């Protein structure tokens, strides 16, 4: 139950109005299987209607002084915090994560809105030292137009605000498509955006079938930017579908993070941070550590401590006091089973877990595998669940080689006390972000993003507005050529 039941919105939000549809789809609680809501299922026509609304609203919104956009964003930020508990409970009901994690996500989501409320006032005109006599030069940052935002189920609020706040601050209007598994968080954000005073058409949420809706936006030349968070496979598809309209793209794709611990590390700290890096959001996080590379002198002790900590974690429905909630769907649970079975068949040792939990079909026990060979599926694919794979290494070069042996390059975790090694590995690791002796590195002020097939562009920080703006170069001649003296 929510304190403010008007935040439960099972319809799409287009042009400042709630849009129902005869076709509906069920949103279920992954912990219990019960239906939370029946949500409007819009089609390509609904997607076009949203772009119509966003395109009509774009000129007036872009034409506002930045302080006006900033003030509305700040009101949205305050409303998010005022309704933190309801938003967290709604998220837990449809996504399954423990309430403590859901509350943390609402704070995280709100931080992007606050940050970009300030950044909205800062895209100043940049002057350029002229190389032409009698000419003055300026660079203007101008919003690109309508931005399409396609977001995942694992962070259903934060992934919207991280994208939308940047685009709105830049002067763009947005059309949002949330995952069909967690649309209620998105429509609640839309209700609060309406209360904050965003004009009709500036912020739109289109619920329904992703392939139909997103394909329509990829083909629409009025949609000038597309920001997507999800799998690398779908990111590649959207890349191809957007090529004919040459959109600005931000793609935050898969991760396959290595966690590297050397013998000189603070072992207590390393184990603590390893638990955080693996089991937050039940492992369903692109930042989640997947491959644990432990220097041989501490390998056995790390395995023992880490397995003991994993075995002590509690599972349960998110509205109870627990460490891990359920996985999102059957495909996720089946993938954990497949990766565990493959690793064991190739000679890995099971230290704890390895099976589903009796609480329900989507609960998977925290699992630790030791001595996992490089050819195992879990060392080659993103597991996206609560299964940790550990292998020993002997040299610094070996650790870097194994860590980099992946198409992904989002984040790497490094534990060592040697400052020279920290520098060498931070350079050698082919990842967009490197966390040294800690796990939490993200936040509104930092540019989130990866290398290789982990994506394009950055989200958060001032760089997060770049994909939503064009640079316009203005060259003005100031000389009166009619009276200019001869040289």
SULKAWO-V230756 format. One record per residue. RES is the residue in one letter. D_FIRST is the distance of its C-alpha to the first C-alpha in Angstrom with 2 decimals. Layout:
{{RES D_FIRST} {RES D_FIRST}}
//
This chain:
{{X 0.00} {X 3.77} {X 6.72} {X 8.66} {X 7.64} {X 11.29} {X 10.87} {X 9.87} {X 13.60} {X 15.18} {X 18.66} {X 21.33} {X 22.38} {X 26.17} {X 28.51} {X 25.90} {X 24.51} {X 21.70} {X 23.59} {X 22.66} {X 24.74} {X 25.94} {X 25.52} {X 22.06} {X 21.02} {X 18.28} {X 15.95} {X 15.31} {X 13.77} {X 17.12} {X 16.35} {X 15.84} {X 17.14} {X 14.49} {X 14.06} {X 11.05} {X 12.87} {X 16.50} {X 17.81} {X 21.06} {X 24.06} {X 26.66} {X 30.21} {X 33.20} {X 33.51} {X 30.05} {X 31.03} {X 34.24} {X 32.54} {X 30.42} {X 33.65} {X 35.36} {X 32.80} {X 32.93} {X 36.73} {X 37.07} {X 34.91} {X 36.68} {X 39.87} {X 38.40} {X 35.78} {X 38.48} {X 40.80} {X 38.68} {X 39.90} {X 37.97} {X 36.88} {X 34.93} {X 33.02} {X 32.48} {X 31.06} {X 28.45} {X 27.46} {X 27.19} {X 24.86} {X 22.62} {X 22.83} {X 21.81} {X 18.75} {X 17.66} {X 18.07} {X 16.50} {X 13.17} {X 13.73} {X 10.68} {X 8.28} {X 11.04} {X 11.39} {X 8.00} {X 8.59} {X 12.09} {X 11.61} {X 9.88} {X 12.92} {X 15.57} {X 15.21} {X 16.56} {X 15.82} {X 13.50} {X 16.78} {X 18.26} {X 15.41} {X 15.68} {X 19.38} {X 19.22} {X 17.56} {X 20.42} {X 22.83} {X 21.73} {X 22.09} {X 25.48} {X 26.95} {X 26.10} {X 27.70} {X 30.66} {X 31.43} {X 31.08} {X 34.15} {X 35.84} {X 35.71} {X 38.52} {X 40.71} {X 42.10} {X 45.50} {X 48.67} {X 50.82} {X 54.57} {X 56.94} {X 60.45} {X 62.61} {X 65.16} {X 66.73} {X 69.12} {X 68.06} {X 64.46} {X 61.17} {X 58.10} {X 54.37} {X 51.26} {X 48.24} {X 44.70} {X 43.31} {X 39.98} {X 40.54} {X 38.48} {X 35.46} {X 33.64} {X 31.65} {X 28.96} {X 27.91} {X 25.26} {X 24.19} {X 21.10} {X 21.67} {X 20.96} {X 19.07} {X 18.80} {X 21.96} {X 24.25} {X 23.48} {X 24.02} {X 27.07} {X 28.70} {X 27.55} {X 28.22} {X 31.72} {X 32.50} {X 31.30} {X 33.21} {X 36.28} {X 36.13} {X 34.89} {X 32.36} {X 29.92} {X 28.63} {X 25.86} {X 25.26} {X 22.33} {X 22.40} {X 21.37} {X 19.32} {X 17.07} {X 17.33} {X 13.82} {X 14.50} {X 17.75} {X 16.65} {X 14.23} {X 17.41} {X 19.36} {X 17.36} {X 17.99} {X 21.55} {X 22.04} {X 21.08} {X 23.40} {X 26.25} {X 27.25} {X 29.64} {X 29.01} {X 29.93} {X 29.74} {X 26.39} {X 25.62} {X 23.25} {X 24.61} {X 22.57} {X 24.59} {X 27.45} {X 28.61} {X 32.33} {X 32.79} {X 30.93} {X 32.25} {X 35.73} {X 35.90} {X 35.16} {X 37.68} {X 40.33} {X 39.68} {X 42.15} {X 40.09} {X 37.51} {X 39.43} {X 37.17} {X 34.87} {X 32.67} {X 31.29} {X 29.62} {X 29.97} {X 32.70} {X 36.36} {X 37.19} {X 34.93} {X 36.09} {X 39.66} {X 38.89} {X 37.43} {X 40.44} {X 42.75} {X 40.91} {X 41.01} {X 44.70} {X 46.10} {X 44.30} {X 44.89} {X 41.45} {X 40.50} {X 38.48} {X 36.16} {X 35.39} {X 33.34} {X 34.06} {X 34.32} {X 35.13} {X 37.10} {X 37.26} {X 40.01} {X 39.63} {X 43.18} {X 44.20} {X 47.83} {X 49.63} {X 49.86} {X 46.10} {X 44.17} {X 43.05} {X 40.36} {X 38.84} {X 39.30} {X 37.45} {X 34.54} {X 34.32} {X 34.83} {X 31.71} {X 29.69} {X 31.52} {X 30.93} {X 27.59} {X 25.13} {X 22.51} {X 24.04} {X 27.18} {X 25.75} {X 27.19} {X 30.39} {X 31.37} {X 31.08} {X 34.42} {X 35.89} {X 39.53} {X 40.45} {X 44.11} {X 45.49} {X 49.08} {X 51.00} {X 51.93} {X 48.30} {X 46.97} {X 47.04} {X 45.51} {X 42.72} {X 41.93} {X 41.86} {X 39.62} {X 37.23} {X 36.94} {X 36.34} {X 33.50} {X 31.92} {X 32.27} {X 30.45} {X 27.24} {X 24.29} {X 22.15} {X 18.74} {X 15.25} {X 13.95} {X 11.27} {X 14.39} {X 17.39} {X 19.57} {X 22.00} {X 21.61} {X 19.05} {X 20.17} {X 22.42} {X 21.33} {X 23.43} {X 26.41} {X 28.94} {X 27.82} {X 28.13} {X 31.46} {X 32.77} {X 32.30} {X 34.26} {X 36.95} {X 37.46} {X 37.72} {X 40.15} {X 42.26} {X 42.57} {X 43.59} {X 46.08} {X 47.64} {X 48.16} {X 45.07} {X 44.07} {X 40.64} {X 39.77} {X 36.26} {X 33.53} {X 34.49} {X 32.37} {X 28.94} {X 26.98} {X 26.50} {X 22.70} {X 22.58} {X 24.70} {X 23.16} {X 23.51} {X 26.89} {X 28.52} {X 29.70} {X 33.25} {X 36.46} {X 39.66} {X 42.98} {X 46.24} {X 44.67} {X 47.45} {X 47.38} {X 47.58} {X 44.33} {X 41.60} {X 39.21} {X 41.85} {X 42.21} {X 38.69} {X 35.32} {X 33.36} {X 29.89} {X 28.62} {X 29.09} {X 32.84} {X 35.41} {X 39.06} {X 41.77} {X 45.44} {X 48.26} {X 50.48} {X 53.79} {X 54.43} {X 52.72} {X 53.98} {X 52.66} {X 49.15} {X 49.18} {X 50.61} {X 47.98} {X 45.13} {X 46.49} {X 47.15} {X 44.19} {X 43.49} {X 40.46} {X 40.70} {X 37.38} {X 37.31} {X 39.47} {X 39.06} {X 42.25} {X 43.07} {X 46.56} {X 48.34} {X 51.30} {X 51.10} {X 53.60} {X 51.62} {X 48.44} {X 50.35} {X 51.97} {X 48.84} {X 46.76} {X 49.50} {X 49.99} {X 46.41} {X 45.66} {X 42.07} {X 40.58} {X 38.98} {X 40.37} {X 38.50} {X 41.07} {X 40.22} {X 36.52} {X 33.55} {X 31.44} {X 33.46} {X 31.15} {X 29.98} {X 30.38} {X 34.10} {X 35.28} {X 36.40} {X 34.30} {X 36.17} {X 38.59} {X 42.08} {X 43.58} {X 41.17} {X 38.08} {X 38.15} {X 39.54} {X 38.90} {X 36.71} {X 33.28} {X 32.57} {X 35.41} {X 37.84} {X 38.80} {X 35.43} {X 36.66} {X 39.91} {X 38.85} {X 37.59} {X 40.90} {X 44.52} {X 47.49} {X 49.93} {X 53.40} {X 55.47} {X 59.20} {X 61.06} {X 64.80} {X 65.96} {X 69.75} {X 72.05} {X 73.99} {X 76.48} {X 77.89} {X 77.18} {X 80.35} {X 81.97} {X 81.64}}
//
